[in-house]
């Protein structure tokens, strides 16, 4: 049996990693929820701020993985497991971001095709 890095295996668990209870993405405890019925006026502004923060977090993960790859190639870091972990986190968060974007575009198209 292979020994996996706990940082990588924690990503598959729904309560660990960047989307667990300590997450900072949209809808997490520290961030505003998307589309609440009780605050319609500020709901859209909060949703945009939440999405902006999540995009910033994805960008930070991408930059972190790039730096870890550069450090590995330059010889500053010899731990390939941490590099693979950083790249996996960045890849997973980017795929989630693209999936959310696709769902938003699909919802927009369905809304535009609704009869008046």
N, C-alpha and C positions, 0 to 999 in steps of 0.2 A: 504494500500500500504506500502511496506517495505521501510525503509530508507537505502539506500546503501551508502557505503563509497565512496567518490568521487575518491579515488585512484584506487579502483577496477573498478568502472564503467568507468573510463577514459581509461582503457586498451582496451575496445571494440571499441573506436573511433579511426579511422585511423590516426588522426592528434594529438593524445594525447598519453601519456605513453612512453615507451622506443622506439617506432618506429615513433614518430612524428617528427616535424621539428627540435627539439633539440636533436635528437637521435644521438648515437655514433656508430651505427652498419654499416655494409657494405652498401655503396650507399647513406648514409645519408650526409647532407651538410658538416659535419666535417670529414667524412671518404672518402676514394677513392671509386669511382664507380667500379663495377665489369665488366671487359671486354669492355673497350672503344676502338673503331677502330683507334683513332688518336694516341694512344701511345701503340703500340703492344709490344714493347720491355720491358717496365716497367709495362705493364698491369697485367701480371701474378704475379709479385712480389708485386704489390700494392694490388691485390686481396688476396694473401696469408696473407699480413699484416692486411688487413681489417677483414678477417675471424679470424685471431689470436686475434685481439682486441675484436671481437664479442664473441668469446669463453671465453675470459677473463671476459667480462661483464656478461655472463651467469653464470660463476663460482662465481662471486661476488654476484649475486642475490641469488644463491643457498646457499652460506655461510651466507648471511644476513637473509634468511628465517630460516636457522638452528639456528642461534643465537636468533632470535625472539621466536622460539619455546622453546628453552632452557630457555630464560628469563621468558616466560609465565609459564613454568613448575616449575621453581625455585621460582616464586613469585615476581620477580623483576619488571615484567610488568603485569598489570591486564587488559590491553586493547586487547581483543581478536580480535577486528576488524582490528587492525594494523597487527596482526599475520596472519590472513586470507589473508589480502592484500599482505603481503610479500610472502606468500606461493603461491598465485595466480600468482603474477608477475613471480616468479621463475619457476612455472610450465608452464606458457604460453611461456616464453622465451626458455625453454628447448624443448618444443614441436616444436617450430618454428625451432630451431637449428637441431633437428632430421629430420624435414621435408626437410630442405635445404640439409642436408647430403644425404638423400634418393634420392633427385632430382639429386644431383651431381653424385651419384653412377649410377643412371639410365642413365644419359647423357654419362658417361664414358663407360658403357656397350654398348650403342647404337653406340658410336664412334668406339669401338673395333670391332663391327659386320659389319661395313661399308665395302663394297667391294672396293678393290684398283683399 
